[in-house]
Amino acid sequence: MQALHYTRAAQLPDILAQRIVILDGAMGTMIQRFKLGEAQYRGEGYSGPGGAGDRFKDFAYDVKGNNELLSLTRPDVISDIHERYLAAGADLIETNTFGATTIAQDDYHMADLAREMNLRSAQLARAACDKYSTPDKPRFVAGALGPTPKTASISPDVNDPGARNVDFEQLRAAYYEQTEALVEGGSDVLLVETIFDTLNAKAALFAIDEYFENSGQRLPLIISGTVTDASGRILSGQTVTAFWHSVRHSRPLAIGLNCALGATLMRPYIQELNRVAEDTFISCYPNAGLPNPMSDTGFDETPEITSRLVHEFAAEGLVNILGGCCGTTPDHIGAIAKAVEAVPTRKMFYPAEA
């Protein structure tokens, strides 16, 4: 198989072949630390550049918890979080767009803002990466496409197995709009993440490929599933191996796992991916252990614990990209970066460009 010719981040495959690349940590965990209320989510108290002013002051529905809206109302918060992760040593920064699809935003009655959210979020991440990039350490924007709160494979009604609250075409259209805005805003990489339903992911991959064909762009693609319990399967029923074979046609730069499990429980599934995805880079960004509402971050693991655990992944030769998901902070990312700095990246077959 010949290597793909990327129109952005063309140097990233070579970097991955030379060293472990560091992904950032949790956006939501960091947003919670700002303790923003309903008024702050609407933009009250911020008069700096790129703000929304009174635009959402009288919006008829509650918006607290809509983290993607903060890219429009509190860009200072989002930029601050990006810069903290970059200062900690992250090479890849995710856009604040996990729930920035029309389908997810419909829960807040803000579906019409999805494109603007993606565009602005990518621009904020782009500016942060440009600020921290150096010739010997370029930083990359990973445009994040989340799973949506709806599933195309599973019925929401236990009494009607055939019922669905979303279909493939709705997902495809939402993901196409998101992809277009993320690329327009300056993303270098596209990250389809936290996949619990492979059919949802296939809609995203179809939309991305459609966008590539229409635009002439081709960005590196990272695909990250989530194993939801000790069965070793994603929510829609596939094993990690089956999941890989379902999405490998999209020729991702990297395949991996994130969220749901801490590193200890995730390890056998990363080992499985390492065995079956021989010609693809492997990514891994686990939660900081299991949830604990009494903890400062909502999760138990300290930076020292998480970095020690993922260092074991690296030392075993399992990974090319490491980062953190729920409960991780810049301190976690800094500790991970330091722990694996001298550890060789996972070896794989990566064909020379034709």
C-alpha angles and dihedrals in degrees: 000000000000120000117258119249107234122205091204134032089014090160094056096088091055091048091051090051090054105042145356111278119219121227121198127254137244120328094190094051091054094045089055089059090065090061093214119187131209092276093050092051086056090053102260114156096023121101100156128115119307095017127143099233110197094337095116099025094109099030106148099228135057113266103178108124094030094119094177090062088064089073085069102034104030108022088157090066094049094045091049091054092048092050093049090056092046091050088051090058107268116158095188123047121195119222118241091251107105090124099024098118126110088244095055095038091053086077087067094038088246102111090126090062097055096098093047091049092054094046094049094042091053091048091053092050091045092054092049093049092047089052093054101034119111129180092257095040113036116185122218134208114227110202104218121218111187128203098255120233091267130076128213094199104048131060116239088209118069089201094055114045091183096056119112132181095199136026135209095259093052090051093046092052093048093048093046091055090047094048093049093052094044092053093043089052093055110271116163097192135025117225118195099193148178091022112187096159118046092202090059088049092050089055089053092047091048091051092047092050090047090052092049090052094048097043104036089233124125120186128183110267127216119191120196125182129190126228104212103196146359092288089082093233135114115243095266089058109260126132117231091259093050090047091054093050090050095057105028091094087076089065098226121198087226139010122199153134134261143170129008095068135048119237095268094058094037095056100088091051093050087050088052092051090048089057099046103035097058098153098044133073117252126228128193130180112162131184118264090263123290124332119279115176090199093061123095091241096030090252133082107227120097121212089260093056097044093046092049092051096048090044085064089055090052094045089053090055095244105126147050099179125042130180142127139269131189115006096015123123137184087276089059092048092047091051092048092049091051094044095054099033094107097032117106117244121248112280120234142155108269112171121228115251115268 
